[in-house]
Amino acid sequence: MIKEMAFVAYSVKDVARAVSFYRDVVGLRPGAMASEQWVEFEVGSTTFGVGNGETLGIPPGSAFAVAFEVDDVAESKKKLESTGVKVTELMDAPSCTSCFVTDPDGNRFALHQRKAQ
């Protein structure tokens, strides 16, 4: 029986470059688990990891599986764009506003902001 989500992981070609992007540009905080092949970030009660998954048959740049909740999606989008990161336009839905970001390997993730109910 599944108890909880263990982690979300993205395959990257260059782990050091990915760590720099997710730590310095996106603003994630690295966790205790870190090596040259695998680094985990603590995101609330979930772990987000990056590592070269090619030996596991997971090509770098092939993922889209994570959405990071932010306080202000428009401001987060603006901050990333100011560093040259590719970000889509904001998309408005009844319960949220979001946009999609592409990391240096081509993996995509969402920035997501829930609307007050």
For each residue, the residues with C-beta under 8 A, 3 or more apart:
1:
2:
3:
4:
5: 8 46
6: 47
7: 40 46 47 48 49
8: 5 46 47 48 49 65 66
9: 48 49 50 51 53 63
10: 18 48 49 50 63 65 66 103 105 107 109
11: 50 51 52 53 54 56 58 59 60 61 62 63 105 107
12: 15 17 18 50 51 52 60 61 103 104 105 107
13: 17 52 54 60 61 105
14: 17 18 104 105
15: 12 18 19 36 37 38 39 50 51 52
16: 19 20 36
17: 12 13 14 20 21 104
18: 10 12 14 15 21 22 39 50 103 104 105
19: 15 16 22 23 30 34 39 50
20: 16 17 23 24 25
21: 17 18 24 25 26 103 104
22: 18 19 25 26 28 41 48 50 103
23: 19 20 26 27 28 29 30 41
24: 20 21 27
25: 20 21 22 80 83 85
26: 21 22 23 68 80 101
27: 23 24
28: 22 23 41 42 43 48
29: 23 41 42
30: 19 23 34 39 40 41 42
31: 34 40 41 42 47
32: 40
33: 38 39 40 49
34: 19 30 31 38 39 40
35: 38 39
36: 15 16
37: 15 51 52
38: 15 33 34 35 49 50 51
39: 15 18 19 30 33 34 35 49 50 51
40: 7 30 31 32 33 34 47 48 49
41: 22 23 28 29 30 31 47 48 49 50
42: 28 29 30 31 47
43: 28 46 47 48 68
44: 69
45:
46: 5 7 8 43
47: 6 7 8 31 40 41 42 43
48: 7 8 9 10 22 28 40 41 43 66
49: 7 8 9 10 33 38 39 40 41
50: 9 10 11 12 15 18 19 22 38 39 41
51: 9 11 12 15 37 38 39
52: 11 12 13 15 37 55 60
53: 9 11 56 57 58 59 60
54: 11 13 57 58 59 60
55: 52
56: 11 53
57: 53 54
58: 11 53 54 62 63
59: 11 53 54 62
60: 11 12 13 52 53 54 105 106 107
61: 11 12 13 105 106 107
62: 11 58 59 106 107
63: 9 10 11 58 66 107 108
64: 100 107 108 109
65: 8 10 109
66: 8 10 48 63 109 110
67: 98 109 110 111 112
68: 26 43 109 110 111 112
69: 44 112 113 114
70: 73 76 111 112 113
71: 75 113
72: 75 76 113
73: 70 76 77 90 97 98 99 111 112 113
74: 77 78 90 97
75: 71 72 78 79
76: 70 72 73 79 80 111
77: 73 74 80 81 87 90 99 111
78: 74 75 81 82
79: 75 76 82 83
80: 25 26 76 77 83 85 87 101 111
81: 77 78 84 85 87
82: 78 79
83: 25 79 80
84: 81
85: 25 80 81 101 102
86: 101 102
87: 77 80 81 99 100 101 102 111
88: 91 99 100 101
89: 99
90: 73 74 77 97 98 99
91: 88 97 98 99
92: 97
93: 96 97 98
94: 115
95: 114 115 117
96: 93 112 113 114 115
97: 73 74 90 91 92 93 112 113 115
98: 67 73 90 91 93 110 111 112 113
99: 73 77 87 88 89 90 91 110 111
100: 64 87 88 108 109 110 111
101: 26 80 85 86 87 88 108 109 110 111
102: 85 86 87 106 107 108
103: 10 12 18 21 22 106 107 108 109
104: 12 14 17 18 21
105: 10 11 12 13 14 18 60 61
106: 60 61 62 102 103
107: 10 11 12 60 61 62 63 64 102 103
108: 63 64 100 101 102 103
109: 10 64 65 66 67 68 100 101 103
110: 66 67 68 98 99 100 101
111: 67 68 70 73 76 77 80 87 98 99 100 101
112: 67 68 69 70 73 96 97 98
113: 69 70 71 72 73 96 97 98
114: 69 95 96
115: 94 95 96 97
116:
117: 95
